[in-house]
Amino acid sequence: MQLSSLVALFILAAIWGASFLFMRISAPEFGVITLVFIRALLAGIVLIPFVIAAKATKDLKQHWKAMAIVGLFNTAIPFALFNYSSLHLQAGVNAILNGTAPMFAALIAFIWLKDKLNIIAICGLVLGFAGVIAISYDKTHGSTISAIPILAALAATFCYGVAANYIKKSVIGCNPIALATGSQIFAALVLFPPMLFDIPPEVPSNLAWFSALGLSIFGTGIAYLLYFYLIGKEGASKAITVAYLVPLFGIIWGVLFLKESLSISVLLGGVLILLGVMLTTGVVSIKRKKLATQ
């Protein structure tokens, strides 16, 4: 990977890791649905000039049905679920759970698209879900936190997996930036009616507004541009490695700005998830070596 791509990769990981910090700060004041609506709407506005510059506006009309589905499963539902879980879970924990998205993508591809899962990938799935169990036990045992926020975060990453496989199977010939932009706009449209019932009773604080803007402009708009830049320059298989760095930055930002502390069990669970994802997606492979006789 070239140096410029490596820098972009770490910046993207830092931004997406910070998204969980922003959600933790802004969701309690804005509300679960309203925050997603603002995030999707502003992100779409940020991305529109790039669609125009890429001369891909025709794709918005041609692929609007696909954009609506991607907007639902890659933005509206998972963002709302993560907003809900951020009301109960630390930013670092949510960032770790977010790392299960590639595992769900691989599992859904196996069931839906009939992709193959070798024994190493299956072991990766087992390790990853063992990590989830470790985190779940740590956060719910002897505490007032139920398993529902954890299940909400996992449901969000499951939606990411559905969206990734739908794009792979059904979205052909659409400009990636146009797809990202259209999906955000459709997500905002879908969320507008329920948002009317989730308007915060009080005006959110300046900190909450800055966090919401950070989610919209940086965590979604600029992040998508960086992600598609990496895909175009290095390929999807290398760009997806950002998923392994996001939990690290999520933990760092949570510790630095929210004074969060993570137990050994949570950190161990995070390591198991990371290793499981790497095995499932084939980033790390175990090959049998044949002994050669002289």
C-alpha positions in Angstrom: 0.0 0.0 0.0 1.4 3.4 -1.0 2.1 6.0 1.7 -0.7 8.3 0.6 -3.1 5.4 0.9 -1.8 4.3 4.2 -2.3 7.9 5.6 -5.8 7.9 4.2 -6.5 4.6 5.8 -5.5 5.8 9.2 -7.4 9.0 8.9 -10.5 7.1 7.8 -10.1 4.7 10.8 -9.7 7.7 13.1 -12.8 9.4 11.8 -15.0 6.3 11.9 -13.6 5.5 15.4 -14.6 9.0 16.5 -18.2 8.4 15.2 -18.9 6.3 18.2 -17.7 9.1 20.5 -19.9 11.6 18.6 -22.9 9.3 18.9 -22.3 8.8 22.6 -22.4 12.6 23.1 -25.2 13.6 20.8 -27.7 10.7 20.8 -29.0 11.4 24.4 -29.8 15.0 23.5 -31.1 14.7 19.9 -32.8 11.4 20.1 -32.2 8.2 18.2 -34.1 8.9 15.0 -33.5 12.7 14.8 -29.8 12.3 15.0 -29.8 9.8 12.1 -32.0 12.1 10.0 -29.6 15.0 10.6 -26.6 12.8 9.9 -28.0 11.4 6.6 -29.3 14.7 5.3 -26.2 16.7 5.9 -24.0 13.9 4.6 -26.0 13.8 1.4 -25.7 17.6 1.0 -21.9 17.4 1.5 -21.6 14.6 -1.1 -23.8 16.2 -3.8 -21.1 18.5 -5.2 -18.8 15.5 -5.6 -21.5 13.7 -7.6 -21.8 16.7 -9.9 -18.0 16.9 -10.3 -17.9 13.2 -11.2 -20.7 13.8 -13.7 -22.7 11.0 -12.1 -26.0 12.8 -11.5 -27.8 10.5 -14.0 -27.0 7.5 -11.7 -29.2 9.1 -9.0 -32.2 8.6 -11.2 -31.1 5.4 -12.9 -30.3 3.5 -9.7 -32.8 5.1 -7.3 -34.3 1.8 -6.2 -31.0 0.3 -5.2 -30.1 3.5 -3.4 -33.3 3.3 -1.4 -32.5 -0.3 -0.3 -28.9 0.6 0.5 -30.0 3.7 2.4 -32.3 1.6 4.5 -29.9 -1.2 5.4 -26.6 0.7 5.3 -27.7 4.0 7.0 -31.3 4.4 8.4 -31.6 1.1 10.4 -28.0 0.5 11.5 -27.3 4.2 12.4 -30.5 4.2 14.5 -29.6 0.9 16.2 -26.1 2.2 17.0 -27.6 5.5 18.4 -29.7 3.4 20.7 -26.9 1.2 21.8 -24.7 4.3 22.4 -27.2 5.4 25.1 -26.2 2.4 27.1 -22.8 1.2 26.0 -19.4 2.9 26.0 -18.0 4.3 22.7 -15.1 1.8 22.8 -17.4 -1.2 23.2 -19.6 -0.1 20.3 -16.5 0.4 18.2 -15.4 -3.2 19.0 -18.9 -4.6 18.2 -18.9 -2.7 14.9 -15.9 -4.9 14.0 -18.3 -7.8 13.5 -19.6 -6.4 10.3 -17.2 -8.2 8.0 -18.0 -11.5 9.7 -21.7 -11.0 9.1 -21.0 -10.0 5.5 -19.1 -13.3 5.0 -21.8 -15.4 6.7 -24.6 -13.7 4.7 -22.6 -14.2 1.5 -22.3 -17.9 2.3 -26.1 -18.3 2.9 -27.4 -15.8 0.2 -24.8 -15.7 -2.5 -23.5 -19.3 -2.0 -19.9 -18.1 -1.4 -17.6 -20.7 0.1 -16.6 -20.7 3.7 -13.5 -22.9 4.4 -12.7 -24.4 7.8 -10.4 -21.5 8.6 -13.3 -19.0 8.0 -15.7 -21.1 10.1 -13.1 -21.1 12.9 -12.9 -17.3 12.5 -16.7 -17.0 12.9 -16.6 -19.1 16.1 -13.7 -17.0 17.5 -15.5 -13.7 16.6 -18.8 -14.7 18.2 -16.8 -16.0 21.3 -15.5 -12.4 21.5 -19.1 -11.1 21.4 -20.1 -13.4 24.2 -17.2 -12.3 26.3 -18.1 -8.7 25.9 -21.8 -9.4 26.5 -21.1 -11.2 29.7 -18.8 -8.5 30.9 -21.3 -5.7 30.3 -24.4 -7.5 31.6 -23.1 -9.6 34.5 -23.8 -7.9 37.8 -24.9 -4.6 36.1 -28.1 -2.9 35.2 -27.3 -3.1 31.5 -29.4 -5.6 29.6 -28.3 -7.6 26.5 -30.6 -5.5 24.3 -28.1 -2.7 23.5 -25.5 -5.3 22.5 -28.1 -7.1 20.3 -29.0 -3.7 18.8 -25.3 -3.1 17.9 -25.1 -6.6 16.4 -28.3 -6.1 14.4 -26.7 -2.9 13.0 -23.6 -4.8 11.8 -25.9 -7.5 10.4 -27.6 -4.8 8.3 -24.2 -3.7 7.1 -23.6 -7.2 6.0 -26.9 -7.3 4.2 -26.1 -4.0 2.4 -22.6 -5.1 1.4 -24.0 -8.3 -0.2 -26.9 -6.6 -1.9 -24.5 -4.1 -3.5 -22.3 -7.0 -4.6 -25.2 -8.9 -6.1 -27.5 -6.2 -7.5 -25.8 -2.9 -7.9 -23.9 -2.9 -11.2 -22.6 0.1 -13.1 -23.5 2.7 -10.5 -20.9 5.3 -9.6 -19.9 4.6 -5.9 -20.1 8.3 -4.9 -23.5 8.6 -6.4 -24.6 5.4 -4.6 -23.3 6.8 -1.3 -25.0 10.1 -1.9 -28.3 8.7 -3.0 -28.4 6.2 -0.1 -28.0 9.1 2.4 -30.8 11.1 0.7 -33.2 8.2 0.7 -32.3 7.4 4.3 -33.2 11.0 5.3 -36.5 10.7 3.4 -37.4 7.4 5.1 -36.6 8.8 8.5 -38.4 12.2 8.1 -41.9 10.9 9.2 -40.7 9.1 12.4 -38.3 12.0 13.1 -41.3 14.2 13.6 -42.2 12.1 16.7 -38.6 12.2 18.0 -37.9 15.9 18.1 -35.9 16.7 21.3 -38.0 18.6 23.9 -35.1 21.0 24.5 -32.5 22.6 22.1 -29.4 20.4 22.2 -26.2 21.8 23.7 -23.4 23.2 21.5 -21.4 20.1 22.2 -24.2 17.9 21.0 -24.5 20.0 17.8 -20.7 19.9 17.2 -20.9 16.1 17.6 -23.9 15.8 15.2 -22.0 17.9 12.7 -18.9 15.7 13.2 -21.0 12.6 12.5 -22.5 14.1 9.4 -19.7 15.9 7.7 -16.7 13.9 8.8 -18.1 10.5 10.0 -20.3 10.1 6.9 -19.5 12.6 4.1 -15.7 12.9 4.2 -15.4 9.3 5.4 -17.2 7.9 2.3 -14.9 10.0 0.0 -11.8 8.6 1.7 -13.2 5.1 1.6 -14.0 5.2 -2.1 -10.6 6.8 -2.7 -9.0 3.8 -1.1 -11.1 1.4 -3.1 -10.2 3.1 -6.4 -6.5 3.3 -5.6 -5.8 0.1 -3.7 -8.9 -2.2 -4.3 -11.8 -3.2 -2.0 -9.8 -6.0 -0.3 -7.3 -3.5 1.1 -9.7 -0.8 1.8 -11.8 -3.1 4.0 -8.8 -3.4 6.3 -10.0 -0.1 7.8 -12.5 -2.2 9.8 -9.6 -3.6 11.8 -8.4 -0.2 12.9 -11.7 1.4 13.8 -12.1 -0.4 17.2 -8.6 0.7 18.1 -9.4 4.4 17.5 -12.9 4.0 19.1 -11.2 2.8 22.3 -8.6 5.6 22.1 -11.1 8.4 21.7 -13.4 7.0 24.4 -10.5 6.9 26.9 -9.2 10.3 26.0 -12.4 12.3 25.8 -15.0 10.4 27.8 -12.6 8.9 30.4 -13.9 5.4 29.6 -12.1 2.4 30.9 -12.4 -1.1 29.4 -12.0 -4.3 31.4 -9.7 -7.2 30.4 -12.7 -9.2 29.4 -13.8 -6.5 26.9 -10.3 -6.1 25.5 -10.0 -9.9 25.2 -13.3 -10.1 23.4 -12.2 -7.3 21.1 -9.0 -9.3 20.2 -11.1 -12.4 19.6 -13.4 -10.5 17.3 -10.5 -8.9 15.4 -8.8 -12.3 14.9 -12.1 -13.9 13.9 -12.8 -11.2 11.3 -9.3 -11.6 9.9 -9.7 -15.3 9.6 -13.2 -15.1 8.2 -12.4 -12.6 5.5 -9.1 -14.3 4.5 -6.8 -11.4 5.6 -5.0 -14.0 7.7 -4.8 -17.5 6.3 -3.3 -20.7 7.6 -1.7 -22.8 4.9 -0.5 -26.4 5.2 3.1 -26.8 4.4 4.2 -29.9 2.6 7.4 -31.5 3.6 9.6 -31.9 0.6 12.0 -34.9 0.5 15.4 -34.5 -0.9 
